[in-house]
Amino acid sequence: MTDHCPDQTTLHIGYGAGFAGDRPQAALALARDLASRHGPRYLALELLAERTLAQCQQRRYDDSTSGYALRLFDFLEPILPICLAGRIPVITNGGAAHPVAAARRLRGWLDDQGFHDARIACVLGDDLVEQLGATPAPEWLPASVVLDDVVSCNVYIGAEHIQQALEEGADIVLCGRVADPSMAVGAIRHGLGWSAEDPELTAIALATGHLLECCTQITGGYFADPITNPVPDPAHPGCPIIELGAEGQLIVTKTAGTGGMVSARTVKEQLLYEIHDPAAYLTPDGVMDVSRAQVIDHGNNRVEVRDIHGHPPPTILKGNLGLTGLWFGEAGISYAGPRALARAQLAREIVMTRAAELTPNLAPRLDIVGVYSVLGDAAGAVISQRPEIEDGVDDVRLRLGVVDRDRGAIQALLDDFESLYTNGTAGGGGIRTHLVESLRTEDFMIDRHAVSTFLAWY
């Protein structure tokens, strides 16, 4: 059972993952580091994004014992012996669309390993998909949504039941669509005894969670540039750890003995990441204001953040719908050598002509990777207006992308694209085509009092 240690003056919390495809080895190093520290310690795993949740819900429909993050146990199994021995609670939103299924599997694994006393709590109530069958439809459902397209429907919930679970002795807290910073907020309120009614302390807790939630993004990942932003050992960036004092002193550091770096620049970049308004970042637990924040680099991978302010939580919560009903088709062909760009441009014109004749209802995007793709536009105006450039451009790839409800039309266009082998410009090769169901997301807002969350124990 996990102890509550309000008499300790410094809390240590680290995030061992920032998305579902992160590296379990880094989380293991984080667990070992936390085990060497003293005072309240917590390890969180952020494994959930909007489309990830919809994908998990689809797997749950196919298999009632599934629906949690695909690699959840790749993270949990290596770290849990260390965390349980060190009395370090683990909190994760990797329960995704089915925290209960994850808890049942985890209970079996823990018992097999001899951890019979370990306690698992599930935070539930974020999944609203069953409410969509009501008549009339819920008022919060966007009018544009076709119910048959809905795969998942979840609301971002806060820290309340994470804190409760920890106070009641949870060693592992499995959540669904809890807001990313809320995992840290629940841990901090438990470890330092901070009140949910204090907006200033809540904002510091939110800043902690926000700085940690993308994991190695704050320790040099997604920051490195060999010229302007050199990062030590970028192949092995360490997971971030925040040391938080009882009065709100916040120091960002990282796992000992790892690569990457923590600097004022990496911290500032993450502090502003995905924040729509630096003076009013809305979360279920409170409103965070970083507009006056100070970031102080103390060297040796230790950066202090001060002057975070807060306001009471909003009256509404954000929700997210995972939607299907569309198909995504992609195709590509490569051109190399003399006049590669000119040949790719001619191939593009051929595909545009064929698409207008065969599938006029589709609006395909055609990029020339190596010249214009990311910086191009869907209509292709940039490529069409760009002067031909031959010098140094001898290796390009024509890429087609298209999204539509008409699966048959997309397949017909992909089939015709493949005919470029013998019906296109000279020297093309390496054609690949791909057709998959497209998952998209749409947000909605809901009154927080319309959402009921609760705990279940395993």
Beta strands, then each sheet from edge to edge (+ up, - down):
strand 1: 10-15
strand 2: 41-45
strand 3: 90-92
strand 4: 120-124
strand 5: 150-155
strand 6: 172-175
strand 7: 240-245
strand 8: 250-254
strand 9: 281-282
strand 10: 287-289
strand 11: 294-297
strand 12: 303-306
strand 13: 309-311
strand 14: 316-336
strand 15: 365-369
strand 16: 395-404
strand 17: 429-447
strand 18: 454-457
sheet 1: 11+ 12- 8+ 7- 1+ 2+ 3+ 6+ 4+ 18-
sheet 2: 5+ 14- 16+ 15-
sheet 3: 5+ 14- 17+
sheet 4: 9+ 10- 13+
end
